[in-house]
Amino acid sequence: MNEDSLHSITFEEIERGKGFASPLPRTSDDEYPLPAWYRSVRSKPLRDFTIEDLCRSCRENIHLEHIVPLCLSKLAKEPMSGELYDGELLVALRSVPTSYWANNSDQRTRLVKIIEGAIESMDEQDLQNEMDAFLVFLSPHAK
């Protein structure tokens, strides 16, 4: 699958490909925020996801095989991407399980290069410290 078709896919199409063909049942107006958000983005092409949509997908570990490459594309253009604060997307990628990075070493290497290129220009010391720790976590020798 090329990058353009990867970005044009929707969560709904991903689900169908995994054998989940039935639509999500409607719920009441007092629906919890996470299901409401998921329902709102389910038919949206990934290329139209906001930074916050990408962050939430990472934090909730939703369809990472499609979301992480898109995050890396966004970060390659703007390493400090975020809606709530600068670097939010980098921080959200910390929620991605170790097993994902172990199984996708090319993406891990790409992320390490993005962080290393951005870390010196980070204004917030806390963010810089968090990214230093993330680099250690991403190290192929880390357990």
C-alpha positions in Angstrom: 0.0 0.0 0.0 1.5 3.3 -1.0 1.6 6.4 1.3 -1.3 8.2 -0.5 -3.6 5.2 -0.3 -2.6 4.6 3.4 -3.7 8.2 4.2 -7.0 7.9 2.3 -8.2 4.9 4.3 -10.7 5.3 7.1 -11.0 3.4 10.4 -14.2 1.9 9.1 -12.3 0.4 6.1 -9.6 -0.8 8.4 -12.3 -2.5 10.5 -13.9 -4.1 7.5 -10.5 -5.5 6.4 -10.2 -7.1 9.9 -13.6 -8.7 9.6 -15.6 -6.1 11.6 -18.2 -5.2 9.1 -21.1 -4.2 11.3 -21.6 -0.5 12.0 -21.2 0.9 15.5 -24.5 0.9 17.3 -26.1 4.3 18.0 -26.0 5.4 21.7 -27.6 8.0 23.8 -26.7 11.7 23.8 -24.8 11.2 27.1 -22.2 9.0 25.4 -18.8 9.0 26.9 -16.1 11.1 25.1 -14.0 8.4 23.7 -16.7 6.5 21.9 -18.2 9.8 20.7 -14.8 10.8 19.3 -14.3 7.4 17.6 -17.7 7.6 16.0 -16.9 11.1 14.8 -13.6 10.0 13.0 -14.6 6.5 11.9 -15.5 7.6 8.4 -12.9 10.3 8.1 -9.9 9.6 5.8 -6.8 9.5 7.9 -5.3 12.3 5.9 -8.0 14.6 7.3 -7.2 13.7 10.9 -6.3 16.6 13.1 -3.2 16.5 15.3 -5.5 15.9 18.2 -7.1 12.9 16.4 -3.7 11.4 15.8 -2.7 12.0 19.4 -5.8 10.4 20.7 -5.4 7.4 18.4 -1.8 6.9 19.7 -2.8 7.3 23.3 -5.6 4.8 22.9 -3.5 2.4 20.7 -6.1 2.5 17.9 -5.0 1.1 14.5 -1.3 2.0 15.1 -0.1 0.3 11.9 -1.9 3.1 10.0 -1.6 6.0 12.5 2.1 5.9 13.4 3.3 6.2 9.8 1.0 9.2 9.4 2.3 10.7 12.6 5.9 10.3 11.4 5.0 12.1 8.1 3.5 15.0 10.1 6.5 15.1 12.4 9.0 15.1 9.6 7.4 18.4 8.4 6.8 19.9 11.8 8.5 18.1 14.7 6.8 20.2 17.4 3.3 19.4 16.2 0.6 19.8 18.7 -2.8 21.3 19.3 -2.8 21.6 23.1 0.9 22.3 23.4 4.1 22.1 21.3 5.4 18.6 21.0 2.1 17.0 21.9 2.3 14.5 19.0 5.8 13.4 20.1 4.5 12.9 23.6 1.5 10.9 22.4 3.8 8.5 20.6 5.2 7.5 24.0 1.9 5.7 24.5 2.7 3.3 21.6 3.7 -0.1 23.1 7.3 -1.3 23.1 6.2 -4.3 21.0 5.1 -1.9 18.2 8.5 -0.2 18.0 10.3 -3.6 18.2 8.3 -4.9 15.2 8.7 -1.7 13.2 12.4 -0.8 13.5 12.4 1.4 10.4 9.7 3.6 12.0 11.5 3.6 15.3 14.7 4.7 13.5 12.8 7.4 11.7 11.3 8.7 15.0 14.7 8.7 16.7 16.1 10.9 13.9 13.1 13.3 14.2 13.5 13.6 18.0 17.3 14.0 17.7 16.8 16.8 15.2 14.2 18.6 17.3 15.5 18.1 20.8 17.9 21.0 20.8 15.2 23.5 19.7 12.7 22.5 22.4 12.0 25.5 24.6 10.6 23.5 27.5 13.1 21.7 29.6 10.4 19.2 30.8 9.7 18.3 27.1 13.4 18.0 26.4 13.9 15.7 29.4 10.9 13.6 28.3 12.3 13.2 24.8 15.7 12.3 26.2 13.9 9.5 28.2 11.9 8.5 25.1 15.2 8.1 23.1 16.5 5.8 25.8 13.2 3.9 25.6 13.4 3.6 21.8 17.0 2.4 21.9 17.1 -1.1 20.3 19.0 -2.3 23.4 16.3 -1.1 25.9 14.2 -3.7 27.5 
